[in-house]
């Protein structure tokens, strides 16, 4: 088990908790978005400098549609049932 994460000087636990909750809400909004533009609009609230401001290309629109249509088959995915047998990665190598 690792030591607790130290907060930067001047940041309270309450402030850090509120900020993490805000990040979680933005990511949840992006995941629930039906279009790439809506997802970017949700994520730009937290990743403004890193996100492109250009509209998506037709190729990326098609890729987004394909990903959305394949979500129903996510239980088997591209790797089939073999992926379910893989051991999950754990921090510090410990098994729980």
N, C-alpha and C positions, 0 to 999 in steps of 0.2 A: 504494500500500500504506500502511496506517495504522500508527501507532506501536503497540507492545505495550500492552495494557491494564494499568494500574497497579493492584495490589491494595491494598485499604485497609490502613492501618497495623495491624500485629499479625496479619495474615492471611498464612499461608505458602502457597506454591504447592501443597504437599501437602494442606493443609486445603481450599483452594479446589477442588482436583481431586476430593477425596472428596465434597465438597458437591455439585458438578456431577454426579458419578456417581450420587449419591442422587436428585437431581432427575430425571435421565434414567430411572432405574429406576422412580420413581413415575409418570412420564408413560407409560412403556412398559406398566406395569401397568394404567393407566387406559385406554389404547388397546386393550388386550387384553380388557378387561372386557366381559361380555355384557349387563350392565344399567347403567342410569344410576346406580343406587345404588352398585354396585360401583366404577364409575369415580369417583364423588364420594368414596368411601371411600379410594381411592388418592390422589386429588388433595388431599384435606384435610390430608394429611401436610405438604404444602408451601404450600398456599394457605388455611389454616384461617380467617383473618379475612375473606377475600373470598368464600368459598363459602357458599351458603345451607344452613341446617340443616333446612329444611322438606322433606317428602317430595315427589317429583315429581308434577305434576298428570297426570290422564289424557291431556290433550292432549300434554304433553311425552313421555309414554310412547309414544303413537302415533307421534310425530315420530321418536323414537329408533328404533323398529321400522322405520319407513320408511327411515331413513338406513342401518340395518344391511342391509336387503334390497337397497338400491341400490348397496352397495359392490362387488358383482360387476360392475356396469356402469360402474365408475369410470374405465375406460380412455377411454370416450367422454364420459361425464358429461352434464350438462344442456346443455352448449354444443357437444356433438358433436366431430367431428374438428377443427373450426376452432380449438379451444382449444390443440391440440397445436402449431399453427403459430405461436402467440404467442411472442415473444422473452422469455426469462426475465429477471426483474429482477436486477440485480447492484449490489452496493454500490459507490459511487464511480463508477458509470456505465461501468466498464471491461468489455470483452468478453474472455472467456477462451476 
